[in-house]
């Protein structure tokens, strides 16, 4: 399996949760923002990898295994924000409900704006929220988003 390529940003970025709109969003135009992730410290968004599908047969060239790319898998995006009761309430409100059904099954559309204005946009559901300690023994919330579908990139136009 191929390795994930990651986009990792820190200071000056914003991560936003929006209502689910499209199975493969590629622009933030028309999105309804539900919440900005409050007091975000760091985040890591995988850009995806593909599985390997073995296509070897008895007449493969020089008897070597051959492969083609299979399905893509983006994985889990992770982020960390400062702990407070209000930040925890915001995150708890973004979790999928047991009654969520089609078309989104509790997924939200997420986008991250980098300091240069470029945007990563994807669908996913808030998978985990863990309370822990970060740098300088600060109490933080470690969260992960299960990405469903591709991560799209919107380039900065200047």
Secondary structure, DSSP 8 states (H G I E B T S, - for coil): -----EEEE-TT-EEEEE----TT----TT--EEEE-TTEEEEEEE--EEEEEE---TT-GGG---EEEEEEE--EEEEEEE--HHHHHHHHHTB--TT--TTTTT-EEEEEE-TTS-EEEEEEEEEEEEEEE-GGG-EEEEEEEEEEEEEEEE----
